[in-house]
Amino acid sequence: MMVPPEARDLFTAAHWNDRVLTTVPAPERVVDAVTARTRLLLAREVPLATWTRLAGLPDGATATILPQPGSVTGVRVAAYHPWFDGPAYRVFHRDEHGRLAAVNEYLRLKVDTRDGVGTRMLAHQALQTKQAGFVYIYADAEGSAGGTMNGYYTWARLGFDGSIPAAVRARLPLELSGCHSVLDILEREGGAAWWREHGRTFSGTFDLRDGSRSIAVLQAYTKTRGIRV
C-alpha cells in the first residue's frame, strides 16, 4: 500500500495513484492462462491492478497482461505511456529455484520526459514486489559511455548489482582493483565517475531482501533527490 499523498513528494503524489487501464486480451484461453499463472505465482487470485503496481506504472499508462511465452509460471506486462518511447515490458515468474522474481525487460523514456520518472517507477516496483514476496528484480543493464543506452550506469546508481564484465575488469585502475562487483566500484571514491566513463552492459540484480545493499543504495539515492514514494 502506498503512503498517504501528503507524505510523498508532489510529483509522485500527482502521478502514482493506480490510475492505469489494465486489460487481459481475448480469447478466453488467454484469460484462463493468466488466472492460472497468477495462482501459481501468488497463491491467490488478485485484481488486475496488482500487476501494474508490481510494474511500478504511473497514472495514464495502459497495460496488457499476458502469459509469458516459454514459461509455465510467467506473467508478462506490456505497458504504454506518453512518457515511454515504445512499450515497456515486465515479466513476473518463479526462477529455477522457485523464487519469485521480476524481470525488467525493457524501458526507454522519451528524451523530454521529466527527470526522476524511472527512479520513481523502480522505487514503487521495489516496494510492491517486496511486499508481495518477490526476492529480486533482474535487468540487463545495457549501454556504455557515448552510446544511446545508459542503463549500465543508471540502474547501478539505483541499486542493481552484478559481476564486473571481463573487458572492464581488465581495465580497472589500481585503486579499484579490489572491487568484485559493480556496486563495489560505485562505492569507492571516484568510482561512479570511472564507471560512467568505462563501464558497459552487465547483468544486474536488485536484491529485495531485508537489509540488502540494493535497498540501501536506492533509499540513499531517492533521499538525496527528495523523492518520497
ROSE-4610 file (N, C-alpha, C; in Angstrom, 1 decimal, always signed):
// ROSE-4610
residu = [M/M/M/M/M/M/V/V/V/P/P/P/P/P/P/E/E/E/A/A/A/R/R/R/D/D/D/L/L/L/F/F/F/T/T/T/A/A/A/A/A/A/H/H/H/W/W/W/N/N/N/D/D/D/R/R/R/V/V/V/L/L/L/T/T/T/T/T/T/V/V/V/P/P/P/A/A/A/P/P/P/E/E/E/R/R/R/V/V/V/V/V/V/D/D/D/A/A/A/V/V/V/T/T/T/A/A/A/R/R/R/T/T/T/R/R/R/L/L/L/L/L/L/L/L/L/A/A/A/R/R/R/E/E/E/V/V/V/P/P/P/L/L/L/A/A/A/T/T/T/W/W/W/T/T/T/R/R/R/L/L/L/A/A/A/G/G/G/L/L/L/P/P/P/D/D/D/G/G/G/A/A/A/T/T/T/A/A/A/T/T/T/I/I/I/L/L/L/P/P/P/Q/Q/Q/P/P/P/G/G/G/S/S/S/V/V/V/T/T/T/G/G/G/V/V/V/R/R/R/V/V/V/A/A/A/A/A/A/Y/Y/Y/H/H/H/P/P/P/W/W/W/F/F/F/D/D/D/G/G/G/P/P/P/A/A/A/Y/Y/Y/R/R/R/V/V/V/F/F/F/H/H/H/R/R/R/D/D/D/E/E/E/H/H/H/G/G/G/R/R/R/L/L/L/A/A/A/A/A/A/V/V/V/N/N/N/E/E/E/Y/Y/Y/L/L/L/R/R/R/L/L/L/K/K/K/V/V/V/D/D/D/T/T/T/R/R/R/D/D/D/G/G/G/V/V/V/G/G/G/T/T/T/R/R/R/M/M/M/L/L/L/A/A/A/H/H/H/Q/Q/Q/A/A/A/L/L/L/Q/Q/Q/T/T/T/K/K/K/Q/Q/Q/A/A/A/G/G/G/F/F/F/V/V/V/Y/Y/Y/I/I/I/Y/Y/Y/A/A/A/D/D/D/A/A/A/E/E/E/G/G/G/S/S/S/A/A/A/G/G/G/G/G/G/T/T/T/M/M/M/N/N/N/G/G/G/Y/Y/Y/Y/Y/Y/T/T/T/W/W/W/A/A/A/R/R/R/L/L/L/G/G/G/F/F/F/D/D/D/G/G/G/S/S/S/I/I/I/P/P/P/A/A/A/A/A/A/V/V/V/R/R/R/A/A/A/R/R/R/L/L/L/P/P/P/L/L/L/E/E/E/L/L/L/S/S/S/G/G/G/C/C/C/H/H/H/S/S/S/V/V/V/L/L/L/D/D/D/I/I/I/L/L/L/E/E/E/R/R/R/E/E/E/G/G/G/G/G/G/A/A/A/A/A/A/W/W/W/W/W/W/R/R/R/E/E/E/H/H/H/G/G/G/R/R/R/T/T/T/F/F/F/S/S/S/G/G/G/T/T/T/F/F/F/D/D/D/L/L/L/R/R/R/D/D/D/G/G/G/S/S/S/R/R/R/S/S/S/I/I/I/A/A/A/V/V/V/L/L/L/Q/Q/Q/A/A/A/Y/Y/Y/T/T/T/K/K/K/T/T/T/R/R/R/G/G/G/I/I/I/R/R/R/V/V/V]
num = [1/1/1/2/2/2/3/3/3/4/4/4/5/5/5/6/6/6/7/7/7/8/8/8/9/9/9/10/10/10/11/11/11/12/12/12/13/13/13/14/14/14/15/15/15/16/16/16/17/17/17/18/18/18/19/19/19/20/20/20/21/21/21/22/22/22/23/23/23/24/24/24/25/25/25/26/26/26/27/27/27/28/28/28/29/29/29/30/30/30/31/31/31/32/32/32/33/33/33/34/34/34/35/35/35/36/36/36/37/37/37/38/38/38/39/39/39/40/40/40/41/41/41/42/42/42/43/43/43/44/44/44/45/45/45/46/46/46/47/47/47/48/48/48/49/49/49/50/50/50/51/51/51/52/52/52/53/53/53/54/54/54/55/55/55/56/56/56/57/57/57/58/58/58/59/59/59/60/60/60/61/61/61/62/62/62/63/63/63/64/64/64/65/65/65/66/66/66/67/67/67/68/68/68/69/69/69/70/70/70/71/71/71/72/72/72/73/73/73/74/74/74/75/75/75/76/76/76/77/77/77/78/78/78/79/79/79/80/80/80/81/81/81/82/82/82/83/83/83/84/84/84/85/85/85/86/86/86/87/87/87/88/88/88/89/89/89/90/90/90/91/91/91/92/92/92/93/93/93/94/94/94/95/95/95/96/96/96/97/97/97/98/98/98/99/99/99/100/100/100/101/101/101/102/102/102/103/103/103/104/104/104/105/105/105/106/106/106/107/107/107/108/108/108/109/109/109/110/110/110/111/111/111/112/112/112/113/113/113/114/114/114/115/115/115/116/116/116/117/117/117/118/118/118/119/119/119/120/120/120/121/121/121/122/122/122/123/123/123/124/124/124/125/125/125/126/126/126/127/127/127/128/128/128/129/129/129/130/130/130/131/131/131/132/132/132/133/133/133/134/134/134/135/135/135/136/136/136/137/137/137/138/138/138/139/139/139/140/140/140/141/141/141/142/142/142/143/143/143/144/144/144/145/145/145/146/146/146/147/147/147/148/148/148/149/149/149/150/150/150/151/151/151/152/152/152/153/153/153/154/154/154/155/155/155/156/156/156/157/157/157/158/158/158/159/159/159/160/160/160/161/161/161/162/162/162/163/163/163/164/164/164/165/165/165/166/166/166/167/167/167/168/168/168/169/169/169/170/170/170/171/171/171/172/172/172/173/173/173/174/174/174/175/175/175/176/176/176/177/177/177/178/178/178/179/179/179/180/180/180/181/181/181/182/182/182/183/183/183/184/184/184/185/185/185/186/186/186/187/187/187/188/188/188/189/189/189/190/190/190/191/191/191/192/192/192/193/193/193/194/194/194/195/195/195/196/196/196/197/197/197/198/198/198/199/199/199/200/200/200/201/201/201/202/202/202/203/203/203/204/204/204/205/205/205/206/206/206/207/207/207/208/208/208/209/209/209/210/210/210/211/211/211/212/212/212/213/213/213/214/214/214/215/215/215/216/216/216/217/217/217/218/218/218/219/219/219/220/220/220/221/221/221/222/222/222/223/223/223/224/224/224/225/225/225/226/226/226/227/227/227/228/228/228/229/229/229]
x = [+0.8/+0.0/+0.9/+0.5/+1.3/+1.0/+2.0/+1.8/+0.8/+0.2/-0.7/+0.0/-0.8/-0.2/+0.6/+0.2/+0.9/+2.3/+2.5/+3.9/+4.8/+4.3/+5.1/+5.5/+6.5/+6.8/+5.7/+5.6/+4.5/+4.3/+5.5/+5.4/+4.9/+5.4/+4.9/+3.5/+3.0/+1.6/+0.7/+1.2/+0.3/+0.2/+1.2/+1.2/+1.3/+1.3/+1.3/+0.1/-1.1/-2.3/-3.2/-2.5/-3.2/-4.2/-4.0/-4.9/-4.3/-4.4/-3.8/-4.9/-5.1/-6.0/-5.4/-5.9/-5.3/-6.3/-5.8/-6.7/-6.0/-6.8/-6.3/-7.0/-6.3/-7.0/-7.7/-8.7/-9.4/-8.4/-8.5/-9.6/-9.6/-10.6/-10.8/-9.6/-8.9/-7.8/-6.7/-6.5/-5.5/-5.9/-7.1/-7.6/-7.4/-7.8/-7.6/-6.1/-5.3/-3.8/-3.3/-3.7/-3.2/-3.7/-5.0/-5.6/-4.8/-4.5/-3.8/-2.4/-1.7/-0.4/-0.3/-1.4/-1.5/-1.6/-2.3/-2.4/-1.1/-0.4/+0.9/+1.9/+1.9/+2.9/+2.5/+1.3/+0.9/+0.1/-0.3/-1.1/-2.5/-3.0/-4.3/-4.7/-6.0/-6.4/-6.3/-5.9/-5.7/-6.3/-6.6/-7.1/-6.1/-6.5/-5.6/-4.6/-5.1/-4.3/-3.0/-3.1/-1.9/-0.7/-0.9/+0.3/+0.8/+0.0/+0.5/+1.3/+0.8/+1.6/+2.9/+3.0/+4.2/+5.2/+4.7/+5.5/+5.9/+5.3/+5.6/+5.1/+4.0/+3.5/+2.8/+3.1/+2.5/+1.0/+0.3/-1.1/-1.0/-2.1/-2.1/-1.6/-1.0/-0.5/-1.6/-1.4/-2.3/-1.4/-1.9/-1.2/-2.0/-1.3/-1.9/-1.2/-1.9/-1.4/-1.5/-0.4/-0.3/+0.5/+0.2/+1.1/+2.5/+3.6/+4.9/+5.2/+5.5/+5.8/+7.0/+7.0/+8.1/+8.2/+7.2/+7.3/+6.0/+6.1/+4.8/+4.3/+5.1/+4.6/+4.6/+5.2/+5.4/+4.2/+4.1/+3.1/+3.8/+3.4/+4.1/+3.2/+3.8/+3.1/+3.7/+2.9/+3.3/+2.6/+3.4/+2.8/+3.1/+2.2/+2.4/+2.0/+2.8/+2.5/+3.1/+2.5/+3.1/+4.6/+5.0/+6.4/+7.4/+6.8/+7.6/+7.9/+9.1/+9.5/+9.3/+8.0/+7.7/+7.2/+6.8/+6.2/+7.3/+6.9/+7.8/+7.3/+8.3/+7.9/+8.5/+7.6/+7.9/+7.4/+8.2/+7.8/+7.9/+7.0/+7.0/+6.9/+7.8/+7.8/+8.5/+8.6/+9.4/+10.6/+11.8/+13.0/+13.3/+14.4/+14.7/+14.8/+14.9/+15.0/+13.6/+12.6/+11.3/+11.1/+12.0/+11.9/+11.1/+10.3/+9.6/+10.6/+10.5/+11.4/+10.7/+11.1/+10.6/+11.7/+11.4/+12.4/+12.0/+12.8/+12.6/+13.2/+12.4/+13.0/+13.3/+12.5/+12.7/+12.0/+12.7/+12.0/+12.9/+12.4/+13.1/+12.2/+12.7/+11.9/+12.2/+11.2/+11.4/+12.4/+13.1/+14.2/+13.7/+12.4/+11.8/+11.0/+11.1/+10.4/+11.1/+10.3/+10.9/+11.8/+12.9/+13.9/+13.2/+13.6/+13.1/+11.9/+11.4/+10.3/+10.8/+11.9/+12.4/+12.8/+13.3/+13.6/+12.4/+11.3/+10.1/+9.4/+9.5/+8.9/+9.6/+10.9/+11.7/+11.4/+11.3/+11.0/+9.7/+8.7/+7.3/+7.4/+8.1/+8.2/+8.8/+9.9/+10.7/+9.8/+9.0/+8.1/+7.0/+6.4/+5.3/+5.7/+6.8/+7.3/+7.8/+8.5/+8.9/+7.8/+6.7/+5.5/+4.8/+4.9/+4.3/+5.1/+6.3/+7.1/+8.2/+8.4/+9.4/+10.8/+11.7/+13.1/+14.0/+13.9/+14.8/+14.1/+14.7/+14.4/+15.6/+15.5/+16.6/+16.5/+17.6/+17.6/+18.9/+18.9/+20.2/+20.4/+21.4/+21.7/+22.6/+21.9/+22.6/+23.2/+24.3/+24.8/+26.3/+26.9/+28.3/+28.4/+29.5/+29.8/+29.7/+28.9/+28.8/+27.7/+27.1/+26.0/+24.7/+23.6/+22.3/+21.6/+22.2/+21.6/+22.5/+21.8/+22.6/+22.2/+21.6/+21.2/+22.3/+23.5/+24.7/+25.0/+24.8/+25.1/+23.9/+22.7/+21.5/+21.1/+21.0/+20.5/+21.4/+22.7/+23.7/+23.5/+23.3/+23.1/+21.9/+20.9/+19.7/+19.7/+20.8/+20.9/+21.1/+21.1/+21.3/+22.8/+23.1/+24.5/+24.7/+26.0/+26.3/+27.8/+28.2/+29.7/+30.2/+31.4/+32.1/+32.4/+32.0/+32.3/+33.8/+34.2/+35.6/+36.4/+35.9/+36.6/+36.8/+35.9/+36.0/+37.0/+36.9/+37.8/+39.3/+39.5/+40.9/+41.4/+40.5/+41.0/+40.9/+40.5/+40.4/+41.7/+41.7/+42.9/+43.2/+44.4/+44.9/+44.0/+43.4/+42.6/+41.2/+40.9/+39.6/+39.9/+41.1/+41.5/+40.9/+40.5/+39.9/+38.4/+37.8/+36.3/+35.9/+34.8/+34.3/+33.0/+32.3/+31.0/+30.9/+29.9/+29.6/+29.4/+28.6/+28.4/+29.7/+30.6/+31.9/+32.6/+32.5/+33.2/+32.5/+31.2/+30.4/+30.6/+30.9/+31.0/+32.4/+33.4/+34.7/+34.8/+35.7/+35.9/+36.3/+35.5/+35.8/+35.3/+34.7/+34.3/+33.1/+32.2/+31.0/+31.4/+32.3/+32.7/+33.5/+34.4/+35.1/+34.2/+33.2/+32.3/+31.5/+31.1/+30.3/+31.1/+32.4/+33.3/+33.7/+33.9/+34.5/+33.5/+32.4/+31.5/+30.8/+30.1/+29.3/+28.2/+27.5/+26.4/+26.8/+25.9/+26.1/+24.8/+24.8/+23.6/+23.3/+22.3/+22.0/+20.9/+21.1/+20.1/+19.8/+18.6/+18.2/+17.6/+18.3/+18.0/+16.9/+15.8/+14.6/+14.6/+15.6/+15.5/+15.8/+15.3/+15.5/+17.0/+17.4/+18.7/+19.7/+19.1/+20.0/+20.8/+21.9/+22.6/+21.8/+21.1/+20.3/+19.3/+18.6/+17.6/+18.3/+19.4/+20.1/+20.6/+21.1/+21.5/+20.4/+19.2/+18.1/+17.5/+17.5/+17.0/+17.9/+19.2/+20.1/+19.9/+19.8/+19.6/+18.4/+17.2/+16.0/+16.0/+16.6/+16.6/+17.4/+18.5/+19.3/+18.6/+17.6/+16.8/+15.4/+15.1/+13.8/+12.7/+13.0/+11.9/+11.3/+10.0/+9.4/+8.1/+8.2/+7.1/+6.1]
y = [-1.2/+0.0/+1.2/+2.2/+3.5/+4.3/+5.2/+6.1/+7.2/+7.9/+9.0/+10.0/+10.6/+11.6/+12.7/+13.2/+14.2/+13.8/+12.5/+12.1/+11.8/+12.0/+11.8/+13.1/+13.1/+14.3/+14.7/+15.9/+16.4/+15.7/+15.4/+14.8/+13.3/+12.6/+11.3/+11.3/+12.1/+12.1/+12.5/+13.2/+13.6/+12.5/+11.6/+10.7/+9.2/+8.8/+7.4/+7.1/+6.9/+6.7/+5.5/+4.5/+3.4/+3.7/+4.8/+5.1/+4.6/+3.3/+2.6/+1.7/+1.8/+0.9/-0.4/-1.5/-2.8/-3.8/-4.5/-5.5/-6.8/-7.9/-9.2/-9.5/-9.6/-9.7/-11.1/-11.1/-12.3/-13.1/-14.4/-15.2/-15.7/-16.5/-16.9/-17.7/-18.4/-19.3/-18.4/-17.2/-16.3/-15.8/-15.5/-15.1/-16.2/-17.4/-18.6/-18.8/-18.6/-18.8/-17.8/-16.6/-15.5/-15.8/-16.3/-16.6/-17.8/-18.8/-20.0/-19.6/-18.8/-18.4/-17.5/-16.7/-15.8/-16.7/-17.7/-18.6/-19.3/-19.7/-20.4/-19.4/-18.2/-17.2/-16.7/-16.2/-15.5/-16.3/-17.5/-18.5/-17.9/-17.0/-16.5/-15.7/-15.4/-14.5/-13.1/-12.2/-10.8/-9.9/-8.7/-7.7/-7.5/-7.2/-6.9/-5.8/-4.8/-3.7/-4.1/-5.3/-5.8/-5.8/-6.2/-6.3/-5.0/-4.0/-2.6/-2.0/-2.4/-1.9/-2.6/-3.9/-4.7/-4.2/-3.5/-2.9/-1.5/-0.9/+0.5/+1.5/+1.2/+2.1/+3.4/+4.5/+5.8/+5.9/+6.8/+7.1/+7.4/+7.1/+7.3/+6.2/+5.2/+4.1/+3.2/+2.4/+1.3/+0.0/-1.0/-2.3/-3.5/-4.3/-5.6/-6.7/-7.6/-8.7/-10.0/-10.7/-11.9/-13.0/-14.2/-15.3/-15.1/-15.4/-15.2/-16.5/-16.3/-17.5/-18.3/-19.6/-20.4/-20.6/-20.1/-20.2/-20.8/-21.7/-22.2/-21.4/-20.4/-19.5/-18.1/-17.7/-16.3/-15.5/-14.3/-13.3/-12.1/-11.7/-10.6/-9.3/-8.2/-6.9/-6.1/-5.7/-4.8/-3.4/-2.4/-1.1/+0.0/+0.9/+2.1/+3.3/+4.4/+5.7/+6.8/+8.0/+9.1/+9.4/+9.0/+9.2/+8.2/+7.0/+5.9/+6.0/+5.7/+5.6/+4.2/+3.8/+2.5/+1.8/+0.5/-0.2/-0.6/-0.7/-1.2/-2.6/-3.5/-4.9/-5.3/-6.0/-6.5/-7.9/-8.9/-10.3/-10.7/-11.4/-11.9/-13.5/-14.1/-15.6/-16.2/-17.5/-18.2/-18.7/-18.5/-18.9/-20.4/-20.8/-22.3/-22.8/-21.9/-22.3/-22.1/-21.7/-21.5/-20.1/-19.2/-17.9/-17.0/-16.1/-15.1/-14.0/-13.8/-12.9/-12.0/-10.7/-9.8/-9.6/-9.5/-9.2/-7.9/-6.9/-5.6/-5.7/-6.2/-6.5/-5.2/-4.2/-3.0/-1.8/-0.7/+0.6/+1.7/+2.5/+3.6/+4.8/+5.9/+7.1/+8.1/+8.8/+9.9/+10.9/+11.5/+12.5/+13.7/+14.0/+15.2/+14.8/+13.6/+13.1/+13.7/+14.2/+14.8/+13.8/+14.4/+13.5/+12.9/+11.7/+11.0/+10.0/+10.0/+9.0/+7.6/+7.2/+5.9/+5.5/+6.5/+6.2/+5.9/+6.7/+6.5/+5.2/+4.9/+3.6/+2.4/+2.5/+1.4/+1.4/+2.6/+2.7/+2.1/+2.4/+1.8/+0.3/-0.1/-1.6/-2.3/-1.8/-2.4/-2.6/-1.5/-1.6/-2.6/-2.6/-3.5/-5.0/-5.2/-6.6/-7.2/-6.4/-6.9/-7.3/-6.4/-6.7/-8.0/-8.3/-9.4/-10.7/-10.6/-11.8/-12.1/-11.1/-11.3/-11.2/-11.9/-12.0/-11.0/-10.8/-9.9/-9.5/-8.4/-7.9/-8.0/-8.5/-8.7/-7.8/-7.2/-6.4/-6.5/-6.6/-6.4/-4.9/-4.4/-3.0/-2.7/-2.2/-2.1/-0.7/-0.7/+0.6/+0.7/+1.8/+2.2/+3.7/+4.2/+5.6/+6.1/+7.1/+7.6/+7.0/+5.9/+5.2/+5.8/+5.2/+5.7/+5.0/+4.0/+3.4/+3.7/+4.1/+4.4/+3.5/+2.4/+1.5/+1.0/+0.8/+0.3/+1.2/+2.5/+3.5/+3.8/+4.1/+4.4/+3.4/+2.1/+1.0/+0.7/+0.9/+0.7/+1.7/+3.0/+4.0/+3.8/+3.1/+2.8/+1.5/+0.8/-0.4/-1.7/-1.8/-3.0/-3.4/-4.6/-5.0/-6.2/-6.5/-7.7/-7.8/-8.8/-9.0/-8.0/-7.6/-6.6/-7.4/-6.9/-7.5/-7.7/-8.8/-9.1/-8.0/-7.4/-6.4/-5.2/-4.9/-3.7/-4.1/-5.3/-5.7/-5.6/-5.9/-5.8/-4.4/-3.4/-2.0/-1.3/-2.0/-1.4/-0.8/+0.5/+1.1/+0.5/+0.8/+0.2/+0.4/+1.6/+2.0/+1.3/+0.6/-0.1/-1.6/-2.0/-3.4/-4.4/-4.0/-5.0/-5.1/-4.4/-4.5/-5.8/-6.4/-7.6/-7.5/-6.4/-6.2/-4.7/-4.4/-3.1/-2.1/-2.5/-1.6/-1.4/-2.3/-2.1/-0.9/-0.9/+0.3/+1.6/+1.6/+2.9/+3.4/+2.5/+2.9/+3.4/+3.2/+3.8/+5.2/+6.0/+7.4/+7.5/+8.2/+8.4/+7.2/+6.2/+5.0/+5.3/+6.1/+6.3/+7.0/+8.0/+8.7/+7.7/+6.9/+5.9/+5.0/+4.5/+3.5/+4.2/+5.4/+6.1/+6.2/+6.4/+6.5/+5.2/+4.2/+2.9/+1.7/+1.8/+0.7/+0.3/-0.8/-1.3/-2.2/-2.8/-3.6/-4.7/-4.9/-6.0/-6.6/-7.8/-8.5/-8.0/-7.3/-6.6/-7.3/-7.4/-7.9/-6.9/-6.6/-5.8/-6.7/-6.8/-7.7/-7.0/-7.7/-7.2/-7.7/-8.4/-8.9/-7.8/-8.0/-7.0/-6.8/-5.5/-5.1/-5.2/-5.4/-5.6/-4.3/-4.5/-3.4/-2.6/-3.3/-2.7/-1.7/-2.1/-1.3/-0.1/-0.3/+0.8/+1.9/+1.4/+2.3/+3.1/+2.4/+3.1/+4.1/+3.8/+4.7/+5.9/+5.7/+6.9/+7.8/+7.1/+7.9/+8.8/+8.1/+8.9/+10.0/+9.7/+10.7/+12.0/+11.8/+13.0/+13.8/+13.2/+13.9/+14.3/+14.1/+14.5/+13.6/+12.4/+11.5/+10.7/+10.8/+10.1/+9.4/+8.1/+7.3/+6.7]
z = [+0.0/+0.0/+0.0/-0.8/-0.9/+0.4/+0.7/+1.8/+1.4/+2.4/+2.0/+1.1/+0.2/-0.7/+0.0/+1.2/+1.8/+2.3/+2.4/+2.8/+1.6/+0.4/-0.8/-1.4/-2.2/-2.9/-3.9/-4.3/-5.1/-6.5/-7.1/-8.4/-8.3/-7.3/-7.1/-6.7/-5.8/-5.4/-6.6/-7.5/-8.7/-9.7/-9.8/-10.9/-10.6/-9.3/-8.9/-8.0/-8.6/-7.8/-8.4/-9.0/-9.5/-10.6/-11.3/-12.4/-13.7/-13.9/-15.0/-15.6/-17.0/-17.6/-17.9/-17.3/-17.4/-18.0/-19.0/-19.7/-19.9/-20.0/-20.5/-21.8/-22.9/-24.2/-24.3/-25.1/-25.5/-26.5/-26.7/-26.4/-24.9/-24.6/-23.2/-22.7/-23.5/-23.1/-22.6/-23.1/-22.6/-21.2/-21.0/-19.7/-18.6/-19.1/-18.2/-17.8/-18.8/-18.6/-17.6/-17.7/-16.8/-15.4/-15.3/-14.0/-13.3/-14.1/-13.6/-13.1/-13.9/-13.5/-12.3/-12.2/-11.0/-9.7/-9.8/-8.6/-8.4/-9.4/-9.3/-8.6/-9.0/-8.6/-7.2/-7.0/-5.8/-4.8/-5.2/-4.4/-4.1/-4.9/-4.7/-6.0/-6.1/-7.2/-6.7/-7.6/-7.3/-8.4/-8.0/-9.0/-10.1/-11.3/-12.4/-12.1/-11.3/-10.9/-10.1/-9.6/-8.9/-9.8/-11.0/-12.0/-12.3/-12.4/-12.7/-11.5/-10.3/-9.1/-9.1/-9.4/-9.4/-10.4/-11.5/-12.5/-12.2/-11.2/-10.8/-11.8/-12.5/-13.6/-13.1/-13.8/-13.4/-13.9/-13.4/-13.9/-15.4/-16.1/-17.5/-18.4/-17.8/-18.6/-18.9/-20.0/-20.3/-20.3/-19.8/-19.6/-20.1/-20.8/-21.3/-20.5/-19.9/-19.1/-19.9/-20.1/-20.9/-20.2/-20.6/-20.2/-20.9/-20.2/-20.8/-21.6/-22.9/-23.7/-23.2/-23.3/-22.8/-21.3/-20.6/-19.1/-18.6/-17.6/-17.0/-15.9/-15.4/-14.3/-14.7/-15.8/-16.1/-16.5/-16.0/-16.4/-17.0/-18.1/-18.8/-18.9/-18.5/-18.6/-19.7/-20.7/-21.8/-21.5/-21.2/-20.8/-21.8/-21.9/-22.8/-22.0/-22.3/-21.6/-22.5/-22.4/-23.2/-22.9/-21.7/-21.3/-21.9/-22.3/-22.8/-24.3/-24.7/-26.1/-26.5/-26.9/-27.1/-25.9/-26.0/-24.8/-23.8/-22.6/-21.5/-21.2/-20.9/-20.7/-19.3/-18.5/-17.2/-17.2/-16.6/-16.5/-15.0/-14.6/-13.2/-13.3/-12.5/-12.7/-11.4/-11.4/-10.4/-11.1/-10.6/-11.2/-11.0/-11.4/-11.4/-9.9/-9.0/-7.6/-6.9/-7.6/-7.1/-6.5/-6.6/-6.0/-6.9/-6.3/-7.0/-7.6/-8.9/-9.5/-10.5/-10.6/-11.6/-12.6/-13.8/-14.9/-15.6/-15.5/-16.2/-17.6/-18.6/-19.9/-20.7/-20.6/-21.4/-20.9/-20.9/-20.6/-21.2/-22.1/-22.7/-22.6/-21.9/-21.7/-22.8/-23.2/-24.2/-23.7/-24.5/-24.1/-23.3/-23.6/-22.9/-21.7/-21.2/-20.0/-18.8/-17.9/-16.6/-15.9/-15.4/-14.6/-13.4/-13.1/-11.9/-12.2/-13.4/-13.7/-13.5/-14.1/-14.0/-12.6/-11.8/-10.4/-9.6/-9.8/-9.1/-9.5/-10.8/-11.2/-10.4/-10.4/-9.7/-8.2/-7.6/-6.1/-5.8/-6.7/-6.5/-6.7/-7.7/-8.0/-6.9/-6.4/-5.3/-4.1/-3.8/-2.6/-2.8/-4.0/-4.2/-4.3/-5.1/-5.2/-3.9/-3.1/-1.8/-1.0/-0.9/-0.1/-0.6/-1.9/-2.5/-2.3/-1.8/-1.5/-2.6/-3.5/-4.5/-3.9/-4.4/-3.9/-4.6/-5.9/-6.6/-7.9/-8.4/-9.7/-10.6/-11.8/-12.7/-13.9/-14.4/-15.6/-16.3/-17.6/-18.4/-18.4/-17.6/-17.5/-18.7/-19.8/-21.1/-21.3/-22.1/-22.6/-22.3/-22.7/-22.5/-22.7/-22.3/-22.5/-23.9/-24.2/-25.5/-26.3/-25.8/-26.5/-26.3/-26.9/-26.7/-25.5/-24.9/-23.7/-22.5/-21.4/-20.2/-19.0/-19.3/-18.2/-17.4/-18.0/-17.3/-16.1/-16.2/-15.2/-14.3/-15.0/-14.3/-13.3/-13.8/-12.9/-11.8/-12.0/-11.0/-9.9/-10.3/-9.3/-8.5/-9.0/-8.3/-7.5/-7.5/-6.6/-7.3/-8.6/-9.3/-9.2/-8.9/-8.8/-9.7/-10.0/-10.8/-11.0/-11.6/-11.8/-12.8/-12.6/-13.5/-14.8/-15.9/-17.2/-17.3/-17.9/-18.0/-18.7/-19.8/-20.5/-19.7/-18.7/-17.8/-16.7/-16.2/-15.1/-15.5/-16.8/-17.3/-17.3/-17.2/-17.3/-15.9/-14.9/-13.6/-13.1/-12.7/-12.1/-10.8/-10.3/-9.1/-7.9/-7.8/-6.7/-6.7/-7.8/-7.9/-8.1/-8.0/-8.3/-7.3/-6.1/-5.2/-5.3/-6.3/-6.5/-7.1/-6.6/-7.1/-7.9/-7.7/-8.3/-8.7/-9.5/-10.0/-8.8/-7.8/-6.7/-5.9/-5.9/-5.2/-5.9/-7.2/-7.9/-7.5/-7.6/-7.3/-5.9/-5.0/-3.6/-3.3/-4.2/-4.0/-4.4/-3.7/-4.1/-5.6/-6.3/-7.8/-8.6/-8.0/-8.7/-9.7/-9.2/-10.1/-11.4/-11.2/-12.4/-13.4/-12.7/-13.6/-14.3/-13.6/-14.2/-15.3/-15.1/-16.1/-17.4/-17.3/-18.5/-19.1/-18.2/-18.7/-18.6/-17.9/-17.7/-19.0/-18.9/-20.0/-19.5/-20.4/-20.1/-19.1/-18.1/-17.1/-16.7/-16.2/-15.7/-14.3/-14.1/-12.8/-12.0/-10.7/-9.8/-8.7/-8.5/-7.3/-6.2/-5.1/-4.0/-3.2/-3.1/-2.3/-0.9/-0.4/+0.9/+1.9/+3.1/+4.2/+4.4/+4.5/+4.8/+3.6/+2.4/+1.3/+0.9/+0.2/-0.3/-1.4/-2.2/-3.2/-2.6/-1.6/-1.0/-0.4/+0.3/+0.9/-0.1/-1.3/-2.3/-2.9/-3.1/-3.7/-2.7/-1.4/-0.4/-0.3/-0.3/-0.3/-1.5/-2.7/-3.9/-3.9/-3.5/-3.5/-2.5/-1.3/-0.2/-0.7/-1.4/-1.8/-2.8/-3.5/-4.6/-4.1/-2.9/-2.4/-2.9/-3.3/-3.9/-2.7/-2.5/-1.4/-2.0/-2.1/-2.7/-1.6]
